[in-house]
Amino acid sequence: METPSQEIFDDMKETAIQIWSSYDDTYGYASEKIERVNNLDNIQDNAMVFYRMFDTQNQTIFFFKSSPEVRDYIKNNL
């Protein structure tokens, strides 16, 4: 698994935050996930953690919200 460019990492991080921000945060669930996302650095396969933390439906949303470069990175690292 390759470490992505900083641009790809940042794009994936932002997409994950956007999706988690759409969740109801009554019990702090979304805030907890966003905090986890914000605490990851761009090393090894951490960018894929952003993608893998979602269920299949949200992975599809994540994929189609992403740039072509991010899509290629995801496809190459599944």
C-alpha positions as CSV (number, residue, x, y, z in Angstrom):
1,M,0.0,0.0,0.0
2,E,1.4,3.3,-1.0
3,T,1.3,6.6,0.9
4,P,-0.6,9.1,-1.2
5,S,0.4,12.7,-2.0
6,Q,-0.5,15.2,0.6
7,E,-3.2,16.6,-1.8
8,I,-4.9,13.2,-2.1
9,F,-4.7,12.7,1.7
10,D,-6.2,16.2,2.4
11,D,-9.0,15.6,-0.2
12,M,-9.9,12.3,1.4
13,K,-9.8,13.8,4.9
14,E,-12.1,16.6,3.8
15,T,-14.6,14.2,2.2
16,A,-14.7,12.0,5.3
17,I,-15.3,15.1,7.4
18,Q,-18.1,16.3,5.1
19,I,-19.8,12.9,5.3
20,W,-19.5,12.6,9.1
21,S,-20.7,16.2,9.5
22,S,-24.0,15.2,7.8
23,Y,-24.7,12.8,10.7
24,D,-26.8,13.6,13.8
25,D,-24.4,14.4,16.6
26,T,-26.8,14.1,19.5
27,Y,-24.7,11.6,21.3
28,G,-21.3,12.8,20.0
29,Y,-20.9,9.9,17.4
30,A,-20.1,12.2,14.5
31,S,-17.8,14.4,16.6
32,E,-15.9,11.3,17.7
33,K,-15.4,10.2,14.1
34,I,-14.3,13.6,13.0
35,E,-11.8,13.8,15.8
36,R,-10.4,10.5,14.8
37,V,-10.1,11.7,11.2
38,N,-8.4,14.9,12.3
39,N,-5.8,13.0,14.4
40,L,-4.5,10.9,11.5
41,D,-1.3,11.9,9.7
42,N,-0.4,11.1,6.1
43,I,1.7,7.9,6.7
44,Q,1.3,4.5,5.2
45,D,-2.3,3.7,4.4
46,N,-4.0,6.2,6.8
47,A,-5.8,7.8,3.9
48,M,-7.6,4.5,3.3
49,V,-8.8,4.6,6.9
50,F,-11.0,7.6,5.9
51,Y,-12.6,5.5,3.3
52,R,-12.9,2.2,5.2
53,M,-14.5,3.7,8.3
54,F,-17.8,3.9,6.3
55,D,-20.3,1.3,5.4
56,T,-20.8,0.3,1.8
57,Q,-23.4,3.0,1.0
58,N,-21.2,5.8,2.4
59,Q,-18.2,4.4,0.7
60,T,-20.1,4.8,-2.6
61,I,-20.9,8.4,-1.7
62,F,-17.3,9.0,-0.7
63,F,-16.0,7.6,-4.0
64,F,-18.3,9.7,-6.2
65,K,-17.7,12.9,-4.2
66,S,-13.9,12.4,-4.8
67,S,-11.7,13.7,-7.5
68,P,-10.5,11.4,-10.3
69,E,-7.1,11.2,-8.5
70,V,-8.6,10.1,-5.3
71,R,-10.8,7.6,-7.1
72,D,-7.7,6.1,-8.7
73,Y,-5.9,6.0,-5.4
74,I,-8.8,4.1,-3.8
75,K,-9.1,1.7,-6.7
76,N,-5.4,1.0,-6.5
77,N,-5.4,0.4,-2.8
78,L,-8.5,-1.8,-2.2
